[in-house]
Amino acid sequence: MDTTRSRPKTKPASKTERPPLYKVILLNDDFTPRDFVVSVLQAIFRMTEGEALGVMLTAHRKGACVVAVYTREIAETKAMQATEKGRRQGYPLAFTTERDA
């Protein structure tokens, strides 16, 4: 009588992948006051005044600036909130998102 028992093969533990990240990008315009842009960056993205000023000036000089990197849902929500904050005040302030490389 054969008493050898075989165990079922175990599957290797699957690794959960990190979700893709998205950049929130501030687009420069010639109409939104600089102080307002800084206040939006502080309110929505929790930046210090110095950080917000640096991001605003980079966007002003180069046409756009990466504000922060988040998961897709958070990036899109923050970009929408920041853009809407400008629209409510009558400014063409615009933020967009782009998948991070």
SEMARKOL-569935 format. One record per atom (N, C-alpha, C, O, CB): atom name; residue in three letters; residue number from 1; y, x negated, z negated. Coordinates in steps of 0.1 Angstrom, whole numbers. Glycine has a CB too. Layout:
<sites>
+-------+--------+-----+-------+-------+-------+
| atome | residu | num |     y |     x |     z |
+-------+--------+-----+-------+-------+-------+
|    CA |    Ala | NUM |     Y |     X |     Z |
...
+-------+--------+-----+-------+-------+-------+
</sites>
This chain:
<sites>
+-------+--------+-----+-------+-------+-------+
| atome | residu | num |     y |     x |     z |
+-------+--------+-----+-------+-------+-------+
|     N |    Met |   1 |   -12 |    -8 |     0 |
|    CA |    Met |   1 |     0 |     0 |     0 |
|     C |    Met |   1 |    12 |    -9 |     0 |
|     O |    Met |   1 |    13 |   -18 |    -8 |
|    CB |    Met |   1 |     0 |    10 |   -12 |
|     N |    Asp |   2 |    22 |    -6 |     9 |
|    CA |    Asp |   2 |    34 |   -14 |    10 |
|     C |    Asp |   2 |    45 |    -8 |     1 |
|     O |    Asp |   2 |    48 |     3 |     2 |
|    CB |    Asp |   2 |    39 |   -14 |    25 |
|     N |    Thr |   3 |    50 |   -16 |    -8 |
|    CA |    Thr |   3 |    60 |   -12 |   -17 |
|     C |    Thr |   3 |    74 |   -17 |   -14 |
|     O |    Thr |   3 |    83 |   -17 |   -23 |
|    CB |    Thr |   3 |    56 |   -16 |   -32 |
|     N |    Thr |   4 |    76 |   -22 |    -2 |
|    CA |    Thr |   4 |    89 |   -28 |     2 |
|     C |    Thr |   4 |    98 |   -16 |     4 |
|     O |    Thr |   4 |    95 |    -7 |    12 |
|    CB |    Thr |   4 |    87 |   -37 |    14 |
|     N |    Arg |   5 |   110 |   -17 |    -2 |
|    CA |    Arg |   5 |   120 |    -7 |     1 |
|     C |    Arg |   5 |   131 |   -13 |     8 |
|     O |    Arg |   5 |   136 |   -24 |     5 |
|    CB |    Arg |   5 |   125 |     0 |   -13 |
|     N |    Ser |   6 |   137 |    -6 |    17 |
|    CA |    Ser |   6 |   148 |   -11 |    24 |
|     C |    Ser |   6 |   161 |    -3 |    20 |
|     O |    Ser |   6 |   160 |     9 |    17 |
|    CB |    Ser |   6 |   147 |    -9 |    40 |
|     N |    Arg |   7 |   171 |   -10 |    18 |
|    CA |    Arg |   7 |   184 |    -4 |    14 |
|     C |    Arg |   7 |   192 |     0 |    26 |
|     O |    Arg |   7 |   191 |    -7 |    37 |
|    CB |    Arg |   7 |   192 |   -14 |     5 |
|     N |    Pro |   8 |   199 |    10 |    25 |
|    CA |    Pro |   8 |   207 |    14 |    37 |
|     C |    Pro |   8 |   218 |     3 |    39 |
|     O |    Pro |   8 |   223 |    -3 |    29 |
|    CB |    Pro |   8 |   214 |    28 |    35 |
|     N |    Lys |   9 |   222 |     1 |    51 |
|    CA |    Lys |   9 |   232 |    -9 |    54 |
|     C |    Lys |   9 |   245 |    -4 |    49 |
|     O |    Lys |   9 |   249 |     7 |    51 |
|    CB |    Lys |   9 |   232 |   -13 |    69 |
|     N |    Thr |  10 |   253 |   -13 |    42 |
|    CA |    Thr |  10 |   266 |    -9 |    38 |
|     C |    Thr |  10 |   276 |   -13 |    48 |
|     O |    Thr |  10 |   275 |   -23 |    55 |
|    CB |    Thr |  10 |   269 |   -16 |    24 |
|     N |    Lys |  11 |   286 |    -4 |    50 |
|    CA |    Lys |  11 |   296 |    -7 |    59 |
|     C |    Lys |  11 |   307 |   -16 |    53 |
|     O |    Lys |  11 |   310 |   -14 |    41 |
|    CB |    Lys |  11 |   303 |     7 |    64 |
|     N |    Pro |  12 |   312 |   -25 |    60 |
|    CA |    Pro |  12 |   322 |   -34 |    55 |
|     C |    Pro |  12 |   334 |   -25 |    51 |
|     O |    Pro |  12 |   338 |   -16 |    59 |
|    CB |    Pro |  12 |   326 |   -45 |    64 |
|     N |    Ala |  13 |   341 |   -29 |    41 |
|    CA |    Ala |  13 |   353 |   -21 |    37 |
|     C |    Ala |  13 |   364 |   -23 |    48 |
|     O |    Ala |  13 |   367 |   -34 |    52 |
|    CB |    Ala |  13 |   358 |   -27 |    23 |
|     N |    Ser |  14 |   369 |   -11 |    52 |
|    CA |    Ser |  14 |   379 |   -12 |    62 |
|     C |    Ser |  14 |   392 |   -15 |    56 |
|     O |    Ser |  14 |   396 |    -9 |    45 |
|    CB |    Ser |  14 |   379 |     1 |    70 |
|     N |    Lys |  15 |   400 |   -23 |    62 |
|    CA |    Lys |  15 |   413 |   -27 |    57 |
|     C |    Lys |  15 |   423 |   -16 |    62 |
|     O |    Lys |  15 |   423 |   -13 |    74 |
|    CB |    Lys |  15 |   417 |   -41 |    61 |
|     N |    Thr |  16 |   431 |   -12 |    53 |
|    CA |    Thr |  16 |   442 |    -3 |    57 |
|     C |    Thr |  16 |   453 |   -11 |    63 |
|     O |    Thr |  16 |   458 |   -20 |    57 |
|    CB |    Thr |  16 |   446 |     7 |    46 |
|     N |    Glu |  17 |   458 |    -7 |    75 |
|    CA |    Glu |  17 |   469 |   -14 |    81 |
|     C |    Glu |  17 |   482 |    -9 |    76 |
|     O |    Glu |  17 |   484 |     3 |    72 |
|    CB |    Glu |  17 |   468 |   -12 |    96 |
|     N |    Arg |  18 |   491 |   -18 |    75 |
|    CA |    Arg |  18 |   505 |   -15 |    71 |
|     C |    Arg |  18 |   511 |    -6 |    82 |
|     O |    Arg |  18 |   508 |    -9 |    94 |
|    CB |    Arg |  18 |   513 |   -27 |    68 |
|     N |    Pro |  19 |   519 |     3 |    79 |
|    CA |    Pro |  19 |   525 |    11 |    89 |
|     C |    Pro |  19 |   536 |     3 |    96 |
|     O |    Pro |  19 |   541 |    -7 |    91 |
|    CB |    Pro |  19 |   532 |    24 |    83 |
|     N |    Pro |  20 |   538 |     6 |   109 |
|    CA |    Pro |  20 |   548 |    -2 |   117 |
|     C |    Pro |  20 |   562 |     0 |   111 |
|     O |    Pro |  20 |   565 |    10 |   105 |
|    CB |    Pro |  20 |   548 |     2 |   132 |
|     N |    Leu |  21 |   570 |   -11 |   112 |
|    CA |    Leu |  21 |   583 |   -10 |   106 |
|     C |    Leu |  21 |   593 |    -8 |   117 |
|     O |    Leu |  21 |   591 |   -11 |   129 |
|    CB |    Leu |  21 |   586 |   -23 |    99 |
|     N |    Tyr |  22 |   604 |    -2 |   113 |
|    CA |    Tyr |  22 |   615 |     2 |   123 |
|     C |    Tyr |  22 |   628 |    -3 |   117 |
|     O |    Tyr |  22 |   631 |    -3 |   105 |
|    CB |    Tyr |  22 |   616 |    17 |   125 |
|     N |    Lys |  23 |   637 |    -9 |   126 |
|    CA |    Lys |  23 |   650 |   -14 |   123 |
|     C |    Lys |  23 |   660 |    -2 |   124 |
|     O |    Lys |  23 |   659 |     6 |   133 |
|    CB |    Lys |  23 |   654 |   -26 |   132 |
|     N |    Val |  24 |   669 |    -2 |   114 |
|    CA |    Val |  24 |   680 |     7 |   116 |
|     C |    Val |  24 |   692 |    -1 |   121 |
|     O |    Val |  24 |   695 |   -12 |   115 |
|    CB |    Val |  24 |   684 |    15 |   102 |
|     N |    Ile |  25 |   698 |     3 |   131 |
|    CA |    Ile |  25 |   709 |    -5 |   138 |
|     C |    Ile |  25 |   722 |     3 |   138 |
|     O |    Ile |  25 |   722 |    15 |   142 |
|    CB |    Ile |  25 |   704 |    -8 |   153 |
|     N |    Leu |  26 |   732 |    -4 |   134 |
|    CA |    Leu |  26 |   746 |     1 |   134 |
|     C |    Leu |  26 |   752 |    -2 |   147 |
|     O |    Leu |  26 |   752 |   -14 |   151 |
|    CB |    Leu |  26 |   755 |    -4 |   122 |
|     N |    Leu |  27 |   757 |     8 |   155 |
|    CA |    Leu |  27 |   764 |     5 |   167 |
|     C |    Leu |  27 |   779 |     5 |   165 |
|     O |    Leu |  27 |   784 |    14 |   159 |
|    CB |    Leu |  27 |   759 |    16 |   178 |
|     N |    Asn |  28 |   785 |    -4 |   171 |
|    CA |    Asn |  28 |   800 |    -5 |   170 |
|     C |    Asn |  28 |   807 |     5 |   178 |
|     O |    Asn |  28 |   802 |     8 |   189 |
|    CB |    Asn |  28 |   805 |   -19 |   173 |
|     N |    Asp |  29 |   818 |    10 |   173 |
|    CA |    Asp |  29 |   827 |    19 |   181 |
|     C |    Asp |  29 |   841 |    15 |   178 |
|     O |    Asp |  29 |   844 |     8 |   168 |
|    CB |    Asp |  29 |   824 |    34 |   179 |
|     N |    Asp |  30 |   850 |    19 |   186 |
|    CA |    Asp |  30 |   864 |    15 |   184 |
|     C |    Asp |  30 |   873 |    25 |   176 |
|     O |    Asp |  30 |   885 |    23 |   175 |
|    CB |    Asp |  30 |   871 |    12 |   198 |
|     N |    Phe |  31 |   866 |    35 |   171 |
|    CA |    Phe |  31 |   874 |    46 |   164 |
|     C |    Phe |  31 |   871 |    47 |   150 |
|     O |    Phe |  31 |   880 |    51 |   142 |
|    CB |    Phe |  31 |   871 |    58 |   171 |
|     N |    Thr |  32 |   859 |    45 |   145 |
|    CA |    Thr |  32 |   856 |    47 |   131 |
|     C |    Thr |  32 |   862 |    36 |   123 |
|     O |    Thr |  32 |   860 |    24 |   125 |
|    CB |    Thr |  32 |   840 |    47 |   129 |
|     N |    Pro |  33 |   870 |    39 |   112 |
|    CA |    Pro |  33 |   877 |    29 |   104 |
|     C |    Pro |  33 |   867 |    20 |    97 |
|     O |    Pro |  33 |   856 |    25 |    92 |
|    CB |    Pro |  33 |   886 |    36 |    93 |
|     N |    Arg |  34 |   870 |     8 |    96 |
|    CA |    Arg |  34 |   861 |    -2 |    90 |
|     C |    Arg |  34 |   857 |     2 |    75 |
|     O |    Arg |  34 |   846 |     0 |    71 |
|    CB |    Arg |  34 |   867 |   -16 |    90 |
|     N |    Asp |  35 |   867 |     6 |    68 |
|    CA |    Asp |  35 |   865 |    10 |    54 |
|     C |    Asp |  35 |   855 |    21 |    53 |
|     O |    Asp |  35 |   847 |    22 |    43 |
|    CB |    Asp |  35 |   878 |    14 |    47 |
|     N |    Phe |  36 |   856 |    31 |    62 |
|    CA |    Phe |  36 |   846 |    42 |    62 |
|     C |    Phe |  36 |   832 |    37 |    65 |
|     O |    Phe |  36 |   822 |    41 |    58 |
|    CB |    Phe |  36 |   850 |    53 |    72 |
|     N |    Val |  37 |   831 |    28 |    75 |
|    CA |    Val |  37 |   817 |    22 |    78 |
|     C |    Val |  37 |   812 |    15 |    65 |
|     O |    Val |  37 |   800 |    17 |    62 |
|    CB |    Val |  37 |   818 |    12 |    90 |
|     N |    Val |  38 |   820 |     8 |    59 |
|    CA |    Val |  38 |   815 |     1 |    46 |
|     C |    Val |  38 |   811 |    11 |    36 |
|     O |    Val |  38 |   801 |     9 |    29 |
|    CB |    Val |  38 |   827 |    -8 |    41 |
|     N |    Ser |  39 |   818 |    22 |    34 |
|    CA |    Ser |  39 |   815 |    32 |    24 |
|     C |    Ser |  39 |   801 |    39 |    28 |
|     O |    Ser |  39 |   793 |    42 |    19 |
|    CB |    Ser |  39 |   826 |    42 |    23 |
|     N |    Val |  40 |   799 |    41 |    41 |
|    CA |    Val |  40 |   786 |    47 |    45 |
|     C |    Val |  40 |   775 |    37 |    42 |
|     O |    Val |  40 |   764 |    42 |    37 |
|    CB |    Val |  40 |   787 |    51 |    60 |
|     N |    Leu |  41 |   776 |    25 |    45 |
|    CA |    Leu |  41 |   766 |    15 |    43 |
|     C |    Leu |  41 |   763 |    14 |    28 |
|     O |    Leu |  41 |   751 |    13 |    24 |
|    CB |    Leu |  41 |   770 |     1 |    48 |
|     N |    Gln |  42 |   773 |    15 |    20 |
|    CA |    Gln |  42 |   771 |    14 |     5 |
|     C |    Gln |  42 |   763 |    27 |     0 |
|     O |    Gln |  42 |   754 |    26 |    -8 |
|    CB |    Gln |  42 |   784 |    13 |    -2 |
|     N |    Ala |  43 |   767 |    38 |     5 |
|    CA |    Ala |  43 |   762 |    51 |     0 |
|     C |    Ala |  43 |   747 |    53 |     5 |
|     O |    Ala |  43 |   739 |    57 |    -3 |
|    CB |    Ala |  43 |   770 |    62 |     5 |
|     N |    Ile |  44 |   745 |    51 |    18 |
|    CA |    Ile |  44 |   732 |    54 |    24 |
|     C |    Ile |  44 |   722 |    43 |    22 |
|     O |    Ile |  44 |   710 |    45 |    20 |
|    CB |    Ile |  44 |   734 |    58 |    39 |
|     N |    Phe |  45 |   726 |    31 |    24 |
|    CA |    Phe |  45 |   717 |    19 |    24 |
|     C |    Phe |  45 |   718 |    11 |    11 |
|     O |    Phe |  45 |   711 |     1 |    10 |
|    CB |    Phe |  45 |   720 |    10 |    35 |
|     N |    Arg |  46 |   726 |    16 |     1 |
|    CA |    Arg |  46 |   726 |    10 |   -12 |
|     C |    Arg |  46 |   730 |    -5 |   -12 |
|     O |    Arg |  46 |   725 |   -13 |   -19 |
|    CB |    Arg |  46 |   713 |    11 |   -19 |
|     N |    Met |  47 |   740 |    -8 |    -3 |
|    CA |    Met |  47 |   745 |   -22 |    -2 |
|     C |    Met |  47 |   756 |   -24 |   -11 |
|     O |    Met |  47 |   763 |   -15 |   -15 |
|    CB |    Met |  47 |   749 |   -25 |    13 |
|     N |    Thr |  48 |   758 |   -37 |   -15 |
|    CA |    Thr |  48 |   770 |   -41 |   -22 |
|     C |    Thr |  48 |   782 |   -41 |   -12 |
|     O |    Thr |  48 |   780 |   -40 |     0 |
|    CB |    Thr |  48 |   769 |   -55 |   -29 |
|     N |    Glu |  49 |   794 |   -41 |   -17 |
|    CA |    Glu |  49 |   805 |   -41 |    -8 |
|     C |    Glu |  49 |   805 |   -53 |     1 |
|     O |    Glu |  49 |   808 |   -52 |    13 |
|    CB |    Glu |  49 |   818 |   -41 |   -16 |
|     N |    Gly |  50 |   801 |   -65 |    -4 |
|    CA |    Gly |  50 |   801 |   -77 |     4 |
|     C |    Gly |  50 |   790 |   -76 |    15 |
|     O |    Gly |  50 |   793 |   -80 |    26 |
|    CB |    Gly |  50 |   798 |   -89 |    -5 |
|     N |    Glu |  51 |   778 |   -71 |    11 |
|    CA |    Glu |  51 |   768 |   -69 |    22 |
|     C |    Glu |  51 |   772 |   -60 |    33 |
|     O |    Glu |  51 |   771 |   -63 |    44 |
|    CB |    Glu |  51 |   755 |   -64 |    15 |
|     N |    Ala |  52 |   778 |   -48 |    28 |
|    CA |    Ala |  52 |   783 |   -38 |    38 |
|     C |    Ala |  52 |   794 |   -44 |    47 |
|     O |    Ala |  52 |   794 |   -41 |    59 |
|    CB |    Ala |  52 |   788 |   -26 |    31 |
|     N |    Leu |  53 |   803 |   -51 |    41 |
|    CA |    Leu |  53 |   813 |   -58 |    49 |
|     C |    Leu |  53 |   808 |   -67 |    60 |
|     O |    Leu |  53 |   812 |   -67 |    71 |
|    CB |    Leu |  53 |   823 |   -65 |    40 |
|     N |    Gly |  54 |   798 |   -75 |    56 |
|    CA |    Gly |  54 |   791 |   -84 |    65 |
|     C |    Gly |  54 |   784 |   -77 |    76 |
|     O |    Gly |  54 |   786 |   -82 |    88 |
|    CB |    Gly |  54 |   781 |   -93 |    57 |
|     N |    Val |  55 |   777 |   -67 |    74 |
|    CA |    Val |  55 |   770 |   -59 |    84 |
|     C |    Val |  55 |   781 |   -53 |    93 |
|     O |    Val |  55 |   779 |   -53 |   106 |
|    CB |    Val |  55 |   761 |   -48 |    78 |
|     N |    Met |  56 |   791 |   -47 |    88 |
|    CA |    Met |  56 |   801 |   -40 |    96 |
|     C |    Met |  56 |   808 |   -50 |   105 |
|     O |    Met |  56 |   810 |   -48 |   117 |
|    CB |    Met |  56 |   812 |   -34 |    87 |
|     N |    Leu |  57 |   811 |   -62 |   100 |
|    CA |    Leu |  57 |   818 |   -72 |   108 |
|     C |    Leu |  57 |   809 |   -78 |   119 |
|     O |    Leu |  57 |   813 |   -81 |   130 |
|    CB |    Leu |  57 |   823 |   -84 |    99 |
|     N |    Thr |  58 |   796 |   -79 |   116 |
|    CA |    Thr |  58 |   787 |   -84 |   126 |
|     C |    Thr |  58 |   786 |   -74 |   137 |
|     O |    Thr |  58 |   786 |   -77 |   149 |
|    CB |    Thr |  58 |   773 |   -86 |   120 |
|     N |    Ala |  59 |   785 |   -61 |   134 |
|    CA |    Ala |  59 |   784 |   -50 |   144 |
|     C |    Ala |  59 |   797 |   -50 |   152 |
|     O |    Ala |  59 |   797 |   -48 |   164 |
|    CB |    Ala |  59 |   782 |   -36 |   138 |
|     N |    His |  60 |   808 |   -52 |   145 |
|    CA |    His |  60 |   821 |   -53 |   152 |
|     C |    His |  60 |   822 |   -64 |   162 |
|     O |    His |  60 |   827 |   -62 |   174 |
|    CB |    His |  60 |   833 |   -54 |   142 |
|     N |    Arg |  61 |   817 |   -75 |   159 |
|    CA |    Arg |  61 |   818 |   -87 |   167 |
|     C |    Arg |  61 |   808 |   -87 |   178 |
|     O |    Arg |  61 |   810 |   -92 |   190 |
|    CB |    Arg |  61 |   816 |  -100 |   159 |
|     N |    Lys |  62 |   795 |   -83 |   175 |
|    CA |    Lys |  62 |   784 |   -84 |   185 |
|     C |    Lys |  62 |   781 |   -70 |   192 |
|     O |    Lys |  62 |   773 |   -70 |   201 |
|    CB |    Lys |  62 |   772 |   -89 |   178 |
|     N |    Gly |  63 |   787 |   -59 |   187 |
|    CA |    Gly |  63 |   784 |   -47 |   193 |
|     C |    Gly |  63 |   773 |   -39 |   186 |
|     O |    Gly |  63 |   773 |   -26 |   187 |
|    CB |    Gly |  63 |   779 |   -48 |   207 |
|     N |    Ala |  64 |   765 |   -45 |   178 |
|    CA |    Ala |  64 |   754 |   -38 |   170 |
|     C |    Ala |  64 |   749 |   -48 |   159 |
|     O |    Ala |  64 |   751 |   -60 |   161 |
|    CB |    Ala |  64 |   743 |   -34 |   179 |
|     N |    Cys |  65 |   743 |   -42 |   149 |
|    CA |    Cys |  65 |   738 |   -51 |   138 |
|     C |    Cys |  65 |   726 |   -43 |   131 |
|     O |    Cys |  65 |   727 |   -31 |   129 |
|    CB |    Cys |  65 |   749 |   -54 |   128 |
|     N |    Val |  66 |   716 |   -51 |   129 |
|    CA |    Val |  66 |   705 |   -45 |   121 |
|     C |    Val |  66 |   709 |   -43 |   107 |
|     O |    Val |  66 |   714 |   -53 |   100 |
|    CB |    Val |  66 |   692 |   -54 |   122 |
|     N |    Val |  67 |   708 |   -31 |   102 |
|    CA |    Val |  67 |   712 |   -28 |    88 |
|     C |    Val |  67 |   701 |   -30 |    78 |
|     O |    Val |  67 |   703 |   -37 |    68 |
|    CB |    Val |  67 |   717 |   -13 |    87 |
|     N |    Ala |  68 |   689 |   -25 |    82 |
|    CA |    Ala |  68 |   677 |   -27 |    73 |
|     C |    Ala |  68 |   665 |   -24 |    81 |
|     O |    Ala |  68 |   665 |   -19 |    92 |
|    CB |    Ala |  68 |   678 |   -17 |    60 |
|     N |    Val |  69 |   653 |   -26 |    75 |
|    CA |    Val |  69 |   640 |   -24 |    81 |
|     C |    Val |  69 |   632 |   -15 |    71 |
|     O |    Val |  69 |   630 |   -19 |    60 |
|    CB |    Val |  69 |   633 |   -37 |    85 |
|     N |    Tyr |  70 |   627 |    -4 |    77 |
|    CA |    Tyr |  70 |   619 |     5 |    69 |
|     C |    Tyr |  70 |   607 |    11 |    77 |
|     O |    Tyr |  70 |   605 |     7 |    88 |
|    CB |    Tyr |  70 |   628 |    17 |    64 |
|     N |    Thr |  71 |   599 |    19 |    70 |
|    CA |    Thr |  71 |   589 |    26 |    78 |
|     C |    Thr |  71 |   596 |    36 |    87 |
|     O |    Thr |  71 |   608 |    39 |    84 |
|    CB |    Thr |  71 |   578 |    33 |    68 |
|     N |    Arg |  72 |   589 |    41 |    97 |
|    CA |    Arg |  72 |   596 |    50 |   107 |
|     C |    Arg |  72 |   603 |    62 |   101 |
|     O |    Arg |  72 |   615 |    64 |   104 |
|    CB |    Arg |  72 |   585 |    55 |   117 |
|     N |    Glu |  73 |   596 |    69 |    92 |
|    CA |    Glu |  73 |   602 |    81 |    86 |
|     C |    Glu |  73 |   615 |    78 |    78 |
|     O |    Glu |  73 |   625 |    85 |    80 |
|    CB |    Glu |  73 |   592 |    88 |    77 |
|     N |    Ile |  74 |   615 |    68 |    70 |
|    CA |    Ile |  74 |   626 |    64 |    62 |
|     C |    Ile |  74 |   637 |    59 |    71 |
|     O |    Ile |  74 |   649 |    63 |    69 |
|    CB |    Ile |  74 |   622 |    53 |    52 |
|     N |    Ala |  75 |   634 |    51 |    81 |
|    CA |    Ala |  75 |   644 |    45 |    90 |
|     C |    Ala |  75 |   651 |    57 |    98 |
|     O |    Ala |  75 |   664 |    57 |    98 |
|    CB |    Ala |  75 |   638 |    36 |   100 |
|     N |    Glu |  76 |   644 |    66 |   103 |
|    CA |    Glu |  76 |   650 |    77 |   110 |
|     C |    Glu |  76 |   658 |    86 |   101 |
|     O |    Glu |  76 |   669 |    91 |   105 |
|    CB |    Glu |  76 |   639 |    86 |   117 |
|     N |    Thr |  77 |   654 |    88 |    89 |
|    CA |    Thr |  77 |   661 |    97 |    80 |
|     C |    Thr |  77 |   674 |    90 |    76 |
|     O |    Thr |  77 |   685 |    97 |    76 |
|    CB |    Thr |  77 |   653 |    99 |    67 |
|     N |    Lys |  78 |   674 |    77 |    73 |
|    CA |    Lys |  78 |   686 |    71 |    69 |
|     C |    Lys |  78 |   696 |    69 |    81 |
|     O |    Lys |  78 |   708 |    71 |    79 |
|    CB |    Lys |  78 |   683 |    57 |    64 |
|     N |    Ala |  79 |   691 |    67 |    93 |
|    CA |    Ala |  79 |   700 |    66 |   104 |
|     C |    Ala |  79 |   706 |    80 |   107 |
|     O |    Ala |  79 |   718 |    80 |   110 |
|    CB |    Ala |  79 |   692 |    62 |   117 |
|     N |    Met |  80 |   699 |    90 |   106 |
|    CA |    Met |  80 |   704 |   104 |   107 |
|     C |    Met |  80 |   715 |   107 |    97 |
|     O |    Met |  80 |   725 |   112 |   100 |
|    CB |    Met |  80 |   693 |   114 |   107 |
|     N |    Gln |  81 |   712 |   104 |    84 |
|    CA |    Gln |  81 |   721 |   107 |    73 |
|     C |    Gln |  81 |   734 |    99 |    75 |
|     O |    Gln |  81 |   745 |   105 |    73 |
|    CB |    Gln |  81 |   715 |   103 |    60 |
|     N |    Ala |  82 |   733 |    87 |    79 |
|    CA |    Ala |  82 |   745 |    78 |    81 |
|     C |    Ala |  82 |   753 |    84 |    93 |
|     O |    Ala |  82 |   766 |    84 |    92 |
|    CB |    Ala |  82 |   742 |    64 |    83 |
|     N |    Thr |  83 |   747 |    87 |   104 |
|    CA |    Thr |  83 |   754 |    92 |   116 |
|     C |    Thr |  83 |   760 |   105 |   112 |
|     O |    Thr |  83 |   772 |   108 |   116 |
|    CB |    Thr |  83 |   744 |    94 |   127 |
|     N |    Glu |  84 |   753 |   114 |   105 |
|    CA |    Glu |  84 |   759 |   127 |   101 |
|     C |    Glu |  84 |   771 |   126 |    92 |
|     O |    Glu |  84 |   780 |   134 |    93 |
|    CB |    Glu |  84 |   748 |   136 |    95 |
|     N |    Lys |  85 |   771 |   116 |    83 |
|    CA |    Lys |  85 |   782 |   114 |    74 |
|     C |    Lys |  85 |   795 |   111 |    82 |
|     O |    Lys |  85 |   805 |   115 |    79 |
|    CB |    Lys |  85 |   779 |   102 |    65 |
|     N |    Gly |  86 |   793 |   103 |    93 |
|    CA |    Gly |  86 |   804 |   100 |   102 |
|     C |    Gly |  86 |   809 |   112 |   110 |
|     O |    Gly |  86 |   821 |   115 |   111 |
|    CB |    Gly |  86 |   801 |    89 |   112 |
|     N |    Arg |  87 |   799 |   120 |   115 |
|    CA |    Arg |  87 |   802 |   132 |   123 |
|     C |    Arg |  87 |   810 |   142 |   114 |
|     O |    Arg |  87 |   819 |   149 |   119 |
|    CB |    Arg |  87 |   789 |   138 |   128 |
|     N |    Arg |  88 |   806 |   144 |   102 |
|    CA |    Arg |  88 |   813 |   153 |    93 |
|     C |    Arg |  88 |   828 |   150 |    91 |
|     O |    Arg |  88 |   836 |   158 |    88 |
|    CB |    Arg |  88 |   806 |   154 |    79 |
|     N |    Gln |  89 |   831 |   137 |    92 |
|    CA |    Gln |  89 |   845 |   132 |    91 |
|     C |    Gln |  89 |   852 |   131 |   105 |
|     O |    Gln |  89 |   863 |   127 |   105 |
|    CB |    Gln |  89 |   845 |   119 |    84 |
|     N |    Gly |  90 |   845 |   135 |   115 |
|    CA |    Gly |  90 |   851 |   134 |   129 |
|     C |    Gly |  90 |   850 |   121 |   135 |
|     O |    Gly |  90 |   858 |   118 |   145 |
|    CB |    Gly |  90 |   864 |   139 |   128 |
|     N |    Tyr |  91 |   842 |   112 |   131 |
|    CA |    Tyr |  91 |   841 |    99 |   137 |
|     C |    Tyr |  91 |   828 |    97 |   145 |
|     O |    Tyr |  91 |   818 |   104 |   143 |
|    CB |    Tyr |  91 |   840 |    88 |   125 |
|     N |    Pro |  92 |   829 |    89 |   156 |
|    CA |    Pro |  92 |   817 |    87 |   164 |
|     C |    Pro |  92 |   807 |    77 |   159 |
|     O |    Pro |  92 |   800 |    71 |   166 |
|    CB |    Pro |  92 |   821 |    83 |   178 |
|     N |    Leu |  93 |   807 |    74 |   146 |
|    CA |    Leu |  93 |   798 |    65 |   139 |
|     C |    Leu |  93 |   784 |    68 |   144 |
|     O |    Leu |  93 |   779 |    79 |   143 |
|    CB |    Leu |  93 |   800 |    65 |   124 |
|     N |    Ala |  94 |   777 |    57 |   148 |
|    CA |    Ala |  94 |   763 |    59 |   152 |
|     C |    Ala |  94 |   753 |    49 |   147 |
|     O |    Ala |  94 |   756 |    37 |   147 |
|    CB |    Ala |  94 |   763 |    60 |   168 |
|     N |    Phe |  95 |   742 |    53 |   143 |
|    CA |    Phe |  95 |   731 |    45 |   139 |
|     C |    Phe |  95 |   719 |    49 |   147 |
|     O |    Phe |  95 |   717 |    61 |   150 |
|    CB |    Phe |  95 |   728 |    46 |   123 |
|     N |    Thr |  96 |   710 |    39 |   150 |
|    CA |    Thr |  96 |   698 |    42 |   158 |
|     C |    Thr |  96 |   687 |    35 |   152 |
|     O |    Thr |  96 |   689 |    26 |   143 |
|    CB |    Thr |  96 |   700 |    39 |   173 |
|     N |    Thr |  97 |   675 |    38 |   156 |
|    CA |    Thr |  97 |   663 |    30 |   151 |
|     C |    Thr |  97 |   655 |    24 |   163 |
|     O |    Thr |  97 |   656 |    29 |   175 |
|    CB |    Thr |  97 |   653 |    40 |   143 |
|     N |    Glu |  98 |   648 |    14 |   160 |
|    CA |    Glu |  98 |   641 |     7 |   170 |
|     C |    Glu |  98 |   629 |     0 |   163 |
|     O |    Glu |  98 |   630 |    -5 |   152 |
|    CB |    Glu |  98 |   649 |    -4 |   178 |
|     N |    Arg |  99 |   617 |     1 |   169 |
|    CA |    Arg |  99 |   605 |    -5 |   163 |
|     C |    Arg |  99 |   607 |   -20 |   162 |
|     O |    Arg |  99 |   612 |   -27 |   171 |
|    CB |    Arg |  99 |   593 |    -2 |   172 |
|     N |    Asp | 100 |   603 |   -25 |   150 |
|    CA |    Asp | 100 |   605 |   -40 |   147 |
|     C |    Asp | 100 |   593 |   -47 |   154 |
|     O |    Asp | 100 |   582 |   -42 |   155 |
|    CB |    Asp | 100 |   604 |   -42 |   132 |
|     N |    Ala | 101 |   596 |   -58 |   160 |
|    CA |    Ala | 101 |   586 |   -66 |   167 |
|     C |    Ala | 101 |   576 |   -72 |   158 |
|     O |    Ala | 101 |   567 |   -79 |   163 |
|    CB |    Ala | 101 |   593 |   -77 |   175 |
+-------+--------+-----+-------+-------+-------+
</sites>
